């Protein structure tokens, strides 16, 4: 590694574990979260689900908060796991655009951003959603998308805002991950 070069942890996509990968990328550690951690939280959410009585036989595999085989965790798992780490998830109001996000904050309240973006795979036949983490590391914002071969640095916060405005326009949800005070 070259002197002065920043080492960025980047986990690649496997099955539908993009929430797991995005969390590990956000926290910059291989085992910041494990599949077992997320499954445990999802199972607890399943047990506490008030609609549990209306589940179908398919609910054994396709549970309300995750898929037992492939992962594919939902927002409830994200919120619960981040609360355990002392973080707060703030849903960004898309009507305000990215200019309302304080990307240059000096108070270190904003830990990073998690995106839930619509994706089309298999020539548009398969529609789903994908979790992506953005994080500022040593003053540089990175797109840590697990579908990418490597982290992608933004040149400045204006480029981050343009990227966010672009994905908001196509239906992405922007979740601000805040450090609790």
Secondary structure, DSSP 8 states (H G I E B T S, - for coil): --TT----------TB-HHHHHHHHHHT-TTSS-HHHHHHHHHHHHHT-TTGGG--GGGGTB-SS-BTTTB---HHHHHHHHHHTTEEEEE--GGG-GGGS-TT-SS--EEEEEEEEEEEETTTTEEEEEEEEEEEETTEEEE--TTSSS-EE-SSHHHHHHHHHHHHHTT-EEEEEEE--
